[in-house]
Structures are given as C-alpha cells and as structure tokens.
Amino acid sequence: GEEVLRLEYGEAHVALRAGTKPDNPDNVVQPFNPLCTSLFASKGYVERYGRPESFDDFAGHKFVGYDNLDSPAPFFRWLMERISPDQVIFRAKDSEVIRDAILADVGIGFASCWDKATEGLVQLFPPRPEWSAPLWLVTHVDLHRTTKVQAFLTFLKEEAKAW
C-alpha cells in the first residue's frame, strides 16, 4: 500500500522505500534493486485504439496515472512531458489501482516490470533507465543488527538477484 509505516515506533522492522534516499538519522538505509517500470496497455485497449509505435505516437491515446500530476515518480514526470494533462483520464494514488485500470481497458499507463506476466497486459515499450526509481531498504538503527532483521535482509537480497 501507500501508507508509510514508522520504523521508530516499531510499526515495521524493515521498509522498502522508493524515490530519494531517506534521510532520517535514526535509520540505516541501504540501496536495493531499482524499481523497473514500463508502459502497458490491456489487450482490449490495443484492439480498440491501436498500439503506439513510438513516443511521438501518443496523440489520441488515453492514459491512467497518479492523482498528483506533478508526481515525483520519474516515469510519470517523463510521461507528462510528452502528453497533455487532459489525456490522463483516470487518476489514483495506488499503483495497484492504476494497474487494475490498465487491465480494465481504461488507458495506457506505467506498471512494474513484474506485471509483464499478468494475463491481459501488453508491454508497449521496453523499460528505459529514465523510468526507473531507486529503491531503499530501511531499518531502524536499534533493530538493524538483530538476528531476525539481518536474516530477512539477507534472504531478500539473495532472492532479488533472480529478479
């Protein structure tokens, strides 16, 4: 979800944060795999409206995106430099809701590269470096060295190598 749990109150032991590096001095912050995103549409959308063949082919297409048209997400900033705001016909705060809108034939939008295997989604273009966002593993300094937290971090980093 979009809720930010507070590590200092024990609401979580490990957090995964996207975007700029968190700077709370009470946290230990480690780089993680970047968040890979790509532009997707549903099969139904492509059948109905066609598939853009290039980034210059966005005119006449509908898009889904974030509530905040000034979102700091690098992929959304990139998109808003190439389309007019009135082309974003559906907005949401949650990336899962955006993915569901894409699947429901509402429009073209960004989703995680992990969603490439989702039935009904068509990846329109390969991921681009300027669309990715850094991900950070964050732990509270008081819990960082505990066996439980270290075991989880080790497991997560090993699993992520296969992504």
Chimera marker file (.cmm) of the C-alpha trace (Angstrom):
<marker_set name="trace">
<marker id="1" x="0.000" y="0.000" z="0.000" r="1" g="1" b="0" radius="0.5"/>
<marker id="2" x="0.838" y="3.657" z="0.048" r="1" g="1" b="0" radius="0.5"/>
<marker id="3" x="0.915" y="4.022" z="3.852" r="1" g="1" b="0" radius="0.5"/>
<marker id="4" x="4.336" y="4.871" z="5.278" r="1" g="1" b="0" radius="0.5"/>
<marker id="5" x="4.876" y="2.913" z="8.478" r="1" g="1" b="0" radius="0.5"/>
<marker id="6" x="7.066" y="4.490" z="11.130" r="1" g="1" b="0" radius="0.5"/>
<marker id="7" x="10.068" y="2.370" z="11.978" r="1" g="1" b="0" radius="0.5"/>
<marker id="8" x="10.836" y="4.425" z="15.087" r="1" g="1" b="0" radius="0.5"/>
<marker id="9" x="7.521" y="3.286" z="16.628" r="1" g="1" b="0" radius="0.5"/>
<marker id="10" x="8.013" y="-0.369" z="15.743" r="1" g="1" b="0" radius="0.5"/>
<marker id="11" x="5.251" y="-0.345" z="13.118" r="1" g="1" b="0" radius="0.5"/>
<marker id="12" x="7.646" y="-2.307" z="10.861" r="1" g="1" b="0" radius="0.5"/>
<marker id="13" x="11.137" y="-3.749" z="11.192" r="1" g="1" b="0" radius="0.5"/>
<marker id="14" x="12.123" y="-3.320" z="7.532" r="1" g="1" b="0" radius="0.5"/>
<marker id="15" x="10.749" y="-0.871" z="4.980" r="1" g="1" b="0" radius="0.5"/>
<marker id="16" x="11.147" y="-0.686" z="1.242" r="1" g="1" b="0" radius="0.5"/>
<marker id="17" x="11.046" y="2.945" z="0.108" r="1" g="1" b="0" radius="0.5"/>
<marker id="18" x="11.102" y="4.290" z="-3.445" r="1" g="1" b="0" radius="0.5"/>
<marker id="19" x="12.471" y="7.618" z="-4.604" r="1" g="1" b="0" radius="0.5"/>
<marker id="20" x="15.013" y="9.857" z="-2.957" r="1" g="1" b="0" radius="0.5"/>
<marker id="21" x="17.204" y="8.331" z="-0.279" r="1" g="1" b="0" radius="0.5"/>
<marker id="22" x="15.511" y="8.548" z="3.144" r="1" g="1" b="0" radius="0.5"/>
<marker id="23" x="17.488" y="10.812" z="5.449" r="1" g="1" b="0" radius="0.5"/>
<marker id="24" x="16.195" y="10.066" z="8.958" r="1" g="1" b="0" radius="0.5"/>
<marker id="25" x="19.368" y="9.811" z="11.094" r="1" g="1" b="0" radius="0.5"/>
<marker id="26" x="17.763" y="7.042" z="13.199" r="1" g="1" b="0" radius="0.5"/>
<marker id="27" x="17.537" y="4.721" z="10.194" r="1" g="1" b="0" radius="0.5"/>
<marker id="28" x="20.029" y="2.533" z="8.376" r="1" g="1" b="0" radius="0.5"/>
<marker id="29" x="19.455" y="2.941" z="4.632" r="1" g="1" b="0" radius="0.5"/>
<marker id="30" x="20.814" y="0.511" z="2.032" r="1" g="1" b="0" radius="0.5"/>
<marker id="31" x="20.387" y="0.643" z="-1.748" r="1" g="1" b="0" radius="0.5"/>
<marker id="32" x="18.214" y="-2.066" z="-3.270" r="1" g="1" b="0" radius="0.5"/>
<marker id="33" x="17.249" y="-3.024" z="-6.815" r="1" g="1" b="0" radius="0.5"/>
<marker id="34" x="15.840" y="-0.072" z="-8.744" r="1" g="1" b="0" radius="0.5"/>
<marker id="35" x="12.102" y="-0.119" z="-9.372" r="1" g="1" b="0" radius="0.5"/>
<marker id="36" x="11.693" y="-1.149" z="-13.003" r="1" g="1" b="0" radius="0.5"/>
<marker id="37" x="8.618" y="0.255" z="-14.735" r="1" g="1" b="0" radius="0.5"/>
<marker id="38" x="7.310" y="0.136" z="-18.259" r="1" g="1" b="0" radius="0.5"/>
<marker id="39" x="4.344" y="1.369" z="-20.265" r="1" g="1" b="0" radius="0.5"/>
<marker id="40" x="1.495" y="-1.110" z="-20.546" r="1" g="1" b="0" radius="0.5"/>
<marker id="41" x="-1.956" y="-1.318" z="-22.078" r="1" g="1" b="0" radius="0.5"/>
<marker id="42" x="-4.522" y="-4.078" z="-21.992" r="1" g="1" b="0" radius="0.5"/>
<marker id="43" x="-5.117" y="-6.354" z="-24.966" r="1" g="1" b="0" radius="0.5"/>
<marker id="44" x="-8.609" y="-4.850" z="-25.199" r="1" g="1" b="0" radius="0.5"/>
<marker id="45" x="-7.263" y="-1.292" z="-25.288" r="1" g="1" b="0" radius="0.5"/>
<marker id="46" x="-4.780" y="-2.182" z="-28.038" r="1" g="1" b="0" radius="0.5"/>
<marker id="47" x="-7.518" y="-3.893" z="-30.082" r="1" g="1" b="0" radius="0.5"/>
<marker id="48" x="-9.815" y="-0.870" z="-29.715" r="1" g="1" b="0" radius="0.5"/>
<marker id="49" x="-7.375" y="2.068" z="-30.004" r="1" g="1" b="0" radius="0.5"/>
<marker id="50" x="-4.215" y="0.615" z="-31.509" r="1" g="1" b="0" radius="0.5"/>
<marker id="51" x="-0.707" y="0.445" z="-30.160" r="1" g="1" b="0" radius="0.5"/>
<marker id="52" x="1.565" y="3.498" z="-30.174" r="1" g="1" b="0" radius="0.5"/>
<marker id="53" x="4.598" y="2.615" z="-32.270" r="1" g="1" b="0" radius="0.5"/>
<marker id="54" x="6.822" y="5.352" z="-30.854" r="1" g="1" b="0" radius="0.5"/>
<marker id="55" x="6.838" y="8.018" z="-28.144" r="1" g="1" b="0" radius="0.5"/>
<marker id="56" x="5.725" y="10.522" z="-30.786" r="1" g="1" b="0" radius="0.5"/>
<marker id="57" x="2.572" y="8.461" z="-31.343" r="1" g="1" b="0" radius="0.5"/>
<marker id="58" x="0.771" y="9.325" z="-28.071" r="1" g="1" b="0" radius="0.5"/>
<marker id="59" x="-1.710" y="11.800" z="-29.594" r="1" g="1" b="0" radius="0.5"/>
<marker id="60" x="-5.238" y="10.422" z="-29.436" r="1" g="1" b="0" radius="0.5"/>
<marker id="61" x="-4.385" y="7.891" z="-26.730" r="1" g="1" b="0" radius="0.5"/>
<marker id="62" x="-5.822" y="7.794" z="-23.213" r="1" g="1" b="0" radius="0.5"/>
<marker id="63" x="-3.671" y="7.375" z="-20.135" r="1" g="1" b="0" radius="0.5"/>
<marker id="64" x="-4.013" y="6.423" z="-16.489" r="1" g="1" b="0" radius="0.5"/>
<marker id="65" x="-1.758" y="7.878" z="-13.823" r="1" g="1" b="0" radius="0.5"/>
<marker id="66" x="-1.379" y="9.395" z="-10.404" r="1" g="1" b="0" radius="0.5"/>
<marker id="67" x="-3.733" y="11.848" z="-8.690" r="1" g="1" b="0" radius="0.5"/>
<marker id="68" x="-0.881" y="14.303" z="-8.463" r="1" g="1" b="0" radius="0.5"/>
<marker id="69" x="0.018" y="15.363" z="-11.996" r="1" g="1" b="0" radius="0.5"/>
<marker id="70" x="3.244" y="16.766" z="-10.501" r="1" g="1" b="0" radius="0.5"/>
<marker id="71" x="4.174" y="13.356" z="-9.049" r="1" g="1" b="0" radius="0.5"/>
<marker id="72" x="7.899" y="12.995" z="-8.341" r="1" g="1" b="0" radius="0.5"/>
<marker id="73" x="7.885" y="9.493" z="-9.879" r="1" g="1" b="0" radius="0.5"/>
<marker id="74" x="10.453" y="9.696" z="-12.711" r="1" g="1" b="0" radius="0.5"/>
<marker id="75" x="8.353" y="7.654" z="-15.143" r="1" g="1" b="0" radius="0.5"/>
<marker id="76" x="5.270" y="9.826" z="-14.604" r="1" g="1" b="0" radius="0.5"/>
<marker id="77" x="7.266" y="13.048" z="-14.980" r="1" g="1" b="0" radius="0.5"/>
<marker id="78" x="8.636" y="11.639" z="-18.242" r="1" g="1" b="0" radius="0.5"/>
<marker id="79" x="5.114" y="10.882" z="-19.466" r="1" g="1" b="0" radius="0.5"/>
<marker id="80" x="3.716" y="14.299" z="-18.523" r="1" g="1" b="0" radius="0.5"/>
<marker id="81" x="6.441" y="15.929" z="-20.644" r="1" g="1" b="0" radius="0.5"/>
<marker id="82" x="5.023" y="14.084" z="-23.668" r="1" g="1" b="0" radius="0.5"/>
<marker id="83" x="1.238" y="14.230" z="-23.271" r="1" g="1" b="0" radius="0.5"/>
<marker id="84" x="-1.325" y="16.843" z="-22.312" r="1" g="1" b="0" radius="0.5"/>
<marker id="85" x="-2.906" y="16.613" z="-18.840" r="1" g="1" b="0" radius="0.5"/>
<marker id="86" x="-6.357" y="16.052" z="-20.358" r="1" g="1" b="0" radius="0.5"/>
<marker id="87" x="-5.116" y="12.752" z="-21.830" r="1" g="1" b="0" radius="0.5"/>
<marker id="88" x="-4.863" y="11.368" z="-18.263" r="1" g="1" b="0" radius="0.5"/>
<marker id="89" x="-8.484" y="10.268" z="-17.948" r="1" g="1" b="0" radius="0.5"/>
<marker id="90" x="-8.140" y="8.179" z="-14.773" r="1" g="1" b="0" radius="0.5"/>
<marker id="91" x="-6.100" y="9.035" z="-11.699" r="1" g="1" b="0" radius="0.5"/>
<marker id="92" x="-5.375" y="7.161" z="-8.486" r="1" g="1" b="0" radius="0.5"/>
<marker id="93" x="-2.957" y="7.207" z="-5.548" r="1" g="1" b="0" radius="0.5"/>
<marker id="94" x="-2.290" y="3.472" z="-5.525" r="1" g="1" b="0" radius="0.5"/>
<marker id="95" x="-0.210" y="1.694" z="-8.172" r="1" g="1" b="0" radius="0.5"/>
<marker id="96" x="-2.378" y="-1.439" z="-7.898" r="1" g="1" b="0" radius="0.5"/>
<marker id="97" x="-5.475" y="0.613" z="-8.726" r="1" g="1" b="0" radius="0.5"/>
<marker id="98" x="-3.625" y="2.069" z="-11.710" r="1" g="1" b="0" radius="0.5"/>
<marker id="99" x="-2.681" y="-1.431" z="-12.894" r="1" g="1" b="0" radius="0.5"/>
<marker id="100" x="-6.302" y="-2.556" z="-12.496" r="1" g="1" b="0" radius="0.5"/>
<marker id="101" x="-7.455" y="0.438" z="-14.581" r="1" g="1" b="0" radius="0.5"/>
<marker id="102" x="-4.967" y="-0.510" z="-17.298" r="1" g="1" b="0" radius="0.5"/>
<marker id="103" x="-6.324" y="-4.075" z="-17.247" r="1" g="1" b="0" radius="0.5"/>
<marker id="104" x="-9.887" y="-2.718" z="-17.484" r="1" g="1" b="0" radius="0.5"/>
<marker id="105" x="-9.091" y="-1.076" z="-20.864" r="1" g="1" b="0" radius="0.5"/>
<marker id="106" x="-9.205" y="2.459" z="-19.408" r="1" g="1" b="0" radius="0.5"/>
<marker id="107" x="-5.909" y="3.581" z="-20.911" r="1" g="1" b="0" radius="0.5"/>
<marker id="108" x="-2.152" y="3.238" z="-21.180" r="1" g="1" b="0" radius="0.5"/>
<marker id="109" x="-0.125" y="3.518" z="-18.004" r="1" g="1" b="0" radius="0.5"/>
<marker id="110" x="3.013" y="2.629" z="-16.142" r="1" g="1" b="0" radius="0.5"/>
<marker id="111" x="3.228" y="-0.555" z="-14.125" r="1" g="1" b="0" radius="0.5"/>
<marker id="112" x="6.005" y="-2.577" z="-12.581" r="1" g="1" b="0" radius="0.5"/>
<marker id="113" x="8.065" y="-4.744" z="-14.900" r="1" g="1" b="0" radius="0.5"/>
<marker id="114" x="6.968" y="-7.618" z="-12.656" r="1" g="1" b="0" radius="0.5"/>
<marker id="115" x="3.456" y="-7.112" z="-14.063" r="1" g="1" b="0" radius="0.5"/>
<marker id="116" x="4.681" y="-8.145" z="-17.514" r="1" g="1" b="0" radius="0.5"/>
<marker id="117" x="3.500" y="-11.697" z="-16.799" r="1" g="1" b="0" radius="0.5"/>
<marker id="118" x="-0.015" y="-10.537" z="-15.891" r="1" g="1" b="0" radius="0.5"/>
<marker id="119" x="-2.645" y="-12.052" z="-18.177" r="1" g="1" b="0" radius="0.5"/>
<marker id="120" x="-4.139" y="-9.379" z="-20.415" r="1" g="1" b="0" radius="0.5"/>
<marker id="121" x="-1.330" y="-6.810" z="-20.136" r="1" g="1" b="0" radius="0.5"/>
<marker id="122" x="0.711" y="-5.797" z="-23.178" r="1" g="1" b="0" radius="0.5"/>
<marker id="123" x="4.096" y="-4.178" z="-22.611" r="1" g="1" b="0" radius="0.5"/>
<marker id="124" x="4.220" y="-1.369" z="-25.173" r="1" g="1" b="0" radius="0.5"/>
<marker id="125" x="7.904" y="-0.463" z="-24.904" r="1" g="1" b="0" radius="0.5"/>
<marker id="126" x="10.923" y="-1.984" z="-23.157" r="1" g="1" b="0" radius="0.5"/>
<marker id="127" x="11.865" y="-0.347" z="-19.836" r="1" g="1" b="0" radius="0.5"/>
<marker id="128" x="14.062" y="2.730" z="-20.060" r="1" g="1" b="0" radius="0.5"/>
<marker id="129" x="16.631" y="3.821" z="-17.456" r="1" g="1" b="0" radius="0.5"/>
<marker id="130" x="14.943" y="7.213" z="-17.006" r="1" g="1" b="0" radius="0.5"/>
<marker id="131" x="11.724" y="5.456" z="-15.920" r="1" g="1" b="0" radius="0.5"/>
<marker id="132" x="13.334" y="3.602" z="-13.011" r="1" g="1" b="0" radius="0.5"/>
<marker id="133" x="13.284" y="4.816" z="-9.436" r="1" g="1" b="0" radius="0.5"/>
<marker id="134" x="15.787" y="3.884" z="-6.739" r="1" g="1" b="0" radius="0.5"/>
<marker id="135" x="14.561" y="1.555" z="-4.006" r="1" g="1" b="0" radius="0.5"/>
<marker id="136" x="15.938" y="1.622" z="-0.486" r="1" g="1" b="0" radius="0.5"/>
<marker id="137" x="15.913" y="-0.946" z="2.305" r="1" g="1" b="0" radius="0.5"/>
<marker id="138" x="15.366" y="0.930" z="5.546" r="1" g="1" b="0" radius="0.5"/>
<marker id="139" x="15.688" y="-0.352" z="9.112" r="1" g="1" b="0" radius="0.5"/>
<marker id="140" x="15.730" y="1.423" z="12.434" r="1" g="1" b="0" radius="0.5"/>
<marker id="141" x="19.223" y="1.649" z="13.914" r="1" g="1" b="0" radius="0.5"/>
<marker id="142" x="18.072" y="-0.101" z="17.131" r="1" g="1" b="0" radius="0.5"/>
<marker id="143" x="16.818" y="-3.157" z="15.225" r="1" g="1" b="0" radius="0.5"/>
<marker id="144" x="19.214" y="-3.262" z="12.292" r="1" g="1" b="0" radius="0.5"/>
<marker id="145" x="21.676" y="-5.733" z="13.848" r="1" g="1" b="0" radius="0.5"/>
<marker id="146" x="19.073" y="-8.108" z="15.301" r="1" g="1" b="0" radius="0.5"/>
<marker id="147" x="19.176" y="-11.686" z="14.028" r="1" g="1" b="0" radius="0.5"/>
<marker id="148" x="15.628" y="-11.502" z="12.708" r="1" g="1" b="0" radius="0.5"/>
<marker id="149" x="16.210" y="-8.330" z="10.669" r="1" g="1" b="0" radius="0.5"/>
<marker id="150" x="19.592" y="-9.475" z="9.334" r="1" g="1" b="0" radius="0.5"/>
<marker id="151" x="18.140" y="-12.856" z="8.308" r="1" g="1" b="0" radius="0.5"/>
<marker id="152" x="15.318" y="-11.157" z="6.427" r="1" g="1" b="0" radius="0.5"/>
<marker id="153" x="17.635" y="-8.663" z="4.698" r="1" g="1" b="0" radius="0.5"/>
<marker id="154" x="19.995" y="-11.461" z="3.633" r="1" g="1" b="0" radius="0.5"/>
<marker id="155" x="17.076" y="-13.513" z="2.303" r="1" g="1" b="0" radius="0.5"/>
<marker id="156" x="15.566" y="-10.563" z="0.421" r="1" g="1" b="0" radius="0.5"/>
<marker id="157" x="18.867" y="-9.551" z="-1.179" r="1" g="1" b="0" radius="0.5"/>
<marker id="158" x="19.544" y="-13.132" z="-2.304" r="1" g="1" b="0" radius="0.5"/>
<marker id="159" x="16.053" y="-13.544" z="-3.768" r="1" g="1" b="0" radius="0.5"/>
<marker id="160" x="16.299" y="-10.186" z="-5.536" r="1" g="1" b="0" radius="0.5"/>
<marker id="161" x="19.329" y="-11.373" z="-7.511" r="1" g="1" b="0" radius="0.5"/>
<marker id="162" x="16.936" y="-13.516" z="-9.581" r="1" g="1" b="0" radius="0.5"/>
<marker id="163" x="14.632" y="-10.589" z="-10.380" r="1" g="1" b="0" radius="0.5"/>
<link id1="1" id2="2" r="1" g="1" b="0" radius="0.2"/>
<link id1="2" id2="3" r="1" g="1" b="0" radius="0.2"/>
<link id1="3" id2="4" r="1" g="1" b="0" radius="0.2"/>
<link id1="4" id2="5" r="1" g="1" b="0" radius="0.2"/>
<link id1="5" id2="6" r="1" g="1" b="0" radius="0.2"/>
<link id1="6" id2="7" r="1" g="1" b="0" radius="0.2"/>
<link id1="7" id2="8" r="1" g="1" b="0" radius="0.2"/>
<link id1="8" id2="9" r="1" g="1" b="0" radius="0.2"/>
<link id1="9" id2="10" r="1" g="1" b="0" radius="0.2"/>
<link id1="10" id2="11" r="1" g="1" b="0" radius="0.2"/>
<link id1="11" id2="12" r="1" g="1" b="0" radius="0.2"/>
<link id1="12" id2="13" r="1" g="1" b="0" radius="0.2"/>
<link id1="13" id2="14" r="1" g="1" b="0" radius="0.2"/>
<link id1="14" id2="15" r="1" g="1" b="0" radius="0.2"/>
<link id1="15" id2="16" r="1" g="1" b="0" radius="0.2"/>
<link id1="16" id2="17" r="1" g="1" b="0" radius="0.2"/>
<link id1="17" id2="18" r="1" g="1" b="0" radius="0.2"/>
<link id1="18" id2="19" r="1" g="1" b="0" radius="0.2"/>
<link id1="19" id2="20" r="1" g="1" b="0" radius="0.2"/>
<link id1="20" id2="21" r="1" g="1" b="0" radius="0.2"/>
<link id1="21" id2="22" r="1" g="1" b="0" radius="0.2"/>
<link id1="22" id2="23" r="1" g="1" b="0" radius="0.2"/>
<link id1="23" id2="24" r="1" g="1" b="0" radius="0.2"/>
<link id1="24" id2="25" r="1" g="1" b="0" radius="0.2"/>
<link id1="25" id2="26" r="1" g="1" b="0" radius="0.2"/>
<link id1="26" id2="27" r="1" g="1" b="0" radius="0.2"/>
<link id1="27" id2="28" r="1" g="1" b="0" radius="0.2"/>
<link id1="28" id2="29" r="1" g="1" b="0" radius="0.2"/>
<link id1="29" id2="30" r="1" g="1" b="0" radius="0.2"/>
<link id1="30" id2="31" r="1" g="1" b="0" radius="0.2"/>
<link id1="31" id2="32" r="1" g="1" b="0" radius="0.2"/>
<link id1="32" id2="33" r="1" g="1" b="0" radius="0.2"/>
<link id1="33" id2="34" r="1" g="1" b="0" radius="0.2"/>
<link id1="34" id2="35" r="1" g="1" b="0" radius="0.2"/>
<link id1="35" id2="36" r="1" g="1" b="0" radius="0.2"/>
<link id1="36" id2="37" r="1" g="1" b="0" radius="0.2"/>
<link id1="37" id2="38" r="1" g="1" b="0" radius="0.2"/>
<link id1="38" id2="39" r="1" g="1" b="0" radius="0.2"/>
<link id1="39" id2="40" r="1" g="1" b="0" radius="0.2"/>
<link id1="40" id2="41" r="1" g="1" b="0" radius="0.2"/>
<link id1="41" id2="42" r="1" g="1" b="0" radius="0.2"/>
<link id1="42" id2="43" r="1" g="1" b="0" radius="0.2"/>
<link id1="43" id2="44" r="1" g="1" b="0" radius="0.2"/>
<link id1="44" id2="45" r="1" g="1" b="0" radius="0.2"/>
<link id1="45" id2="46" r="1" g="1" b="0" radius="0.2"/>
<link id1="46" id2="47" r="1" g="1" b="0" radius="0.2"/>
<link id1="47" id2="48" r="1" g="1" b="0" radius="0.2"/>
<link id1="48" id2="49" r="1" g="1" b="0" radius="0.2"/>
<link id1="49" id2="50" r="1" g="1" b="0" radius="0.2"/>
<link id1="50" id2="51" r="1" g="1" b="0" radius="0.2"/>
<link id1="51" id2="52" r="1" g="1" b="0" radius="0.2"/>
<link id1="52" id2="53" r="1" g="1" b="0" radius="0.2"/>
<link id1="53" id2="54" r="1" g="1" b="0" radius="0.2"/>
<link id1="54" id2="55" r="1" g="1" b="0" radius="0.2"/>
<link id1="55" id2="56" r="1" g="1" b="0" radius="0.2"/>
<link id1="56" id2="57" r="1" g="1" b="0" radius="0.2"/>
<link id1="57" id2="58" r="1" g="1" b="0" radius="0.2"/>
<link id1="58" id2="59" r="1" g="1" b="0" radius="0.2"/>
<link id1="59" id2="60" r="1" g="1" b="0" radius="0.2"/>
<link id1="60" id2="61" r="1" g="1" b="0" radius="0.2"/>
<link id1="61" id2="62" r="1" g="1" b="0" radius="0.2"/>
<link id1="62" id2="63" r="1" g="1" b="0" radius="0.2"/>
<link id1="63" id2="64" r="1" g="1" b="0" radius="0.2"/>
<link id1="64" id2="65" r="1" g="1" b="0" radius="0.2"/>
<link id1="65" id2="66" r="1" g="1" b="0" radius="0.2"/>
<link id1="66" id2="67" r="1" g="1" b="0" radius="0.2"/>
<link id1="67" id2="68" r="1" g="1" b="0" radius="0.2"/>
<link id1="68" id2="69" r="1" g="1" b="0" radius="0.2"/>
<link id1="69" id2="70" r="1" g="1" b="0" radius="0.2"/>
<link id1="70" id2="71" r="1" g="1" b="0" radius="0.2"/>
<link id1="71" id2="72" r="1" g="1" b="0" radius="0.2"/>
<link id1="72" id2="73" r="1" g="1" b="0" radius="0.2"/>
<link id1="73" id2="74" r="1" g="1" b="0" radius="0.2"/>
<link id1="74" id2="75" r="1" g="1" b="0" radius="0.2"/>
<link id1="75" id2="76" r="1" g="1" b="0" radius="0.2"/>
<link id1="76" id2="77" r="1" g="1" b="0" radius="0.2"/>
<link id1="77" id2="78" r="1" g="1" b="0" radius="0.2"/>
<link id1="78" id2="79" r="1" g="1" b="0" radius="0.2"/>
<link id1="79" id2="80" r="1" g="1" b="0" radius="0.2"/>
<link id1="80" id2="81" r="1" g="1" b="0" radius="0.2"/>
<link id1="81" id2="82" r="1" g="1" b="0" radius="0.2"/>
<link id1="82" id2="83" r="1" g="1" b="0" radius="0.2"/>
<link id1="83" id2="84" r="1" g="1" b="0" radius="0.2"/>
<link id1="84" id2="85" r="1" g="1" b="0" radius="0.2"/>
<link id1="85" id2="86" r="1" g="1" b="0" radius="0.2"/>
<link id1="86" id2="87" r="1" g="1" b="0" radius="0.2"/>
<link id1="87" id2="88" r="1" g="1" b="0" radius="0.2"/>
<link id1="88" id2="89" r="1" g="1" b="0" radius="0.2"/>
<link id1="89" id2="90" r="1" g="1" b="0" radius="0.2"/>
<link id1="90" id2="91" r="1" g="1" b="0" radius="0.2"/>
<link id1="91" id2="92" r="1" g="1" b="0" radius="0.2"/>
<link id1="92" id2="93" r="1" g="1" b="0" radius="0.2"/>
<link id1="93" id2="94" r="1" g="1" b="0" radius="0.2"/>
<link id1="94" id2="95" r="1" g="1" b="0" radius="0.2"/>
<link id1="95" id2="96" r="1" g="1" b="0" radius="0.2"/>
<link id1="96" id2="97" r="1" g="1" b="0" radius="0.2"/>
<link id1="97" id2="98" r="1" g="1" b="0" radius="0.2"/>
<link id1="98" id2="99" r="1" g="1" b="0" radius="0.2"/>
<link id1="99" id2="100" r="1" g="1" b="0" radius="0.2"/>
<link id1="100" id2="101" r="1" g="1" b="0" radius="0.2"/>
<link id1="101" id2="102" r="1" g="1" b="0" radius="0.2"/>
<link id1="102" id2="103" r="1" g="1" b="0" radius="0.2"/>
<link id1="103" id2="104" r="1" g="1" b="0" radius="0.2"/>
<link id1="104" id2="105" r="1" g="1" b="0" radius="0.2"/>
<link id1="105" id2="106" r="1" g="1" b="0" radius="0.2"/>
<link id1="106" id2="107" r="1" g="1" b="0" radius="0.2"/>
<link id1="107" id2="108" r="1" g="1" b="0" radius="0.2"/>
<link id1="108" id2="109" r="1" g="1" b="0" radius="0.2"/>
<link id1="109" id2="110" r="1" g="1" b="0" radius="0.2"/>
<link id1="110" id2="111" r="1" g="1" b="0" radius="0.2"/>
<link id1="111" id2="112" r="1" g="1" b="0" radius="0.2"/>
<link id1="112" id2="113" r="1" g="1" b="0" radius="0.2"/>
<link id1="113" id2="114" r="1" g="1" b="0" radius="0.2"/>
<link id1="114" id2="115" r="1" g="1" b="0" radius="0.2"/>
<link id1="115" id2="116" r="1" g="1" b="0" radius="0.2"/>
<link id1="116" id2="117" r="1" g="1" b="0" radius="0.2"/>
<link id1="117" id2="118" r="1" g="1" b="0" radius="0.2"/>
<link id1="118" id2="119" r="1" g="1" b="0" radius="0.2"/>
<link id1="119" id2="120" r="1" g="1" b="0" radius="0.2"/>
<link id1="120" id2="121" r="1" g="1" b="0" radius="0.2"/>
<link id1="121" id2="122" r="1" g="1" b="0" radius="0.2"/>
<link id1="122" id2="123" r="1" g="1" b="0" radius="0.2"/>
<link id1="123" id2="124" r="1" g="1" b="0" radius="0.2"/>
<link id1="124" id2="125" r="1" g="1" b="0" radius="0.2"/>
<link id1="125" id2="126" r="1" g="1" b="0" radius="0.2"/>
<link id1="126" id2="127" r="1" g="1" b="0" radius="0.2"/>
<link id1="127" id2="128" r="1" g="1" b="0" radius="0.2"/>
<link id1="128" id2="129" r="1" g="1" b="0" radius="0.2"/>
<link id1="129" id2="130" r="1" g="1" b="0" radius="0.2"/>
<link id1="130" id2="131" r="1" g="1" b="0" radius="0.2"/>
<link id1="131" id2="132" r="1" g="1" b="0" radius="0.2"/>
<link id1="132" id2="133" r="1" g="1" b="0" radius="0.2"/>
<link id1="133" id2="134" r="1" g="1" b="0" radius="0.2"/>
<link id1="134" id2="135" r="1" g="1" b="0" radius="0.2"/>
<link id1="135" id2="136" r="1" g="1" b="0" radius="0.2"/>
<link id1="136" id2="137" r="1" g="1" b="0" radius="0.2"/>
<link id1="137" id2="138" r="1" g="1" b="0" radius="0.2"/>
<link id1="138" id2="139" r="1" g="1" b="0" radius="0.2"/>
<link id1="139" id2="140" r="1" g="1" b="0" radius="0.2"/>
<link id1="140" id2="141" r="1" g="1" b="0" radius="0.2"/>
<link id1="141" id2="142" r="1" g="1" b="0" radius="0.2"/>
<link id1="142" id2="143" r="1" g="1" b="0" radius="0.2"/>
<link id1="143" id2="144" r="1" g="1" b="0" radius="0.2"/>
<link id1="144" id2="145" r="1" g="1" b="0" radius="0.2"/>
<link id1="145" id2="146" r="1" g="1" b="0" radius="0.2"/>
<link id1="146" id2="147" r="1" g="1" b="0" radius="0.2"/>
<link id1="147" id2="148" r="1" g="1" b="0" radius="0.2"/>
<link id1="148" id2="149" r="1" g="1" b="0" radius="0.2"/>
<link id1="149" id2="150" r="1" g="1" b="0" radius="0.2"/>
<link id1="150" id2="151" r="1" g="1" b="0" radius="0.2"/>
<link id1="151" id2="152" r="1" g="1" b="0" radius="0.2"/>
<link id1="152" id2="153" r="1" g="1" b="0" radius="0.2"/>
<link id1="153" id2="154" r="1" g="1" b="0" radius="0.2"/>
<link id1="154" id2="155" r="1" g="1" b="0" radius="0.2"/>
<link id1="155" id2="156" r="1" g="1" b="0" radius="0.2"/>
<link id1="156" id2="157" r="1" g="1" b="0" radius="0.2"/>
<link id1="157" id2="158" r="1" g="1" b="0" radius="0.2"/>
<link id1="158" id2="159" r="1" g="1" b="0" radius="0.2"/>
<link id1="159" id2="160" r="1" g="1" b="0" radius="0.2"/>
<link id1="160" id2="161" r="1" g="1" b="0" radius="0.2"/>
<link id1="161" id2="162" r="1" g="1" b="0" radius="0.2"/>
<link id1="162" id2="163" r="1" g="1" b="0" radius="0.2"/>
</marker_set>
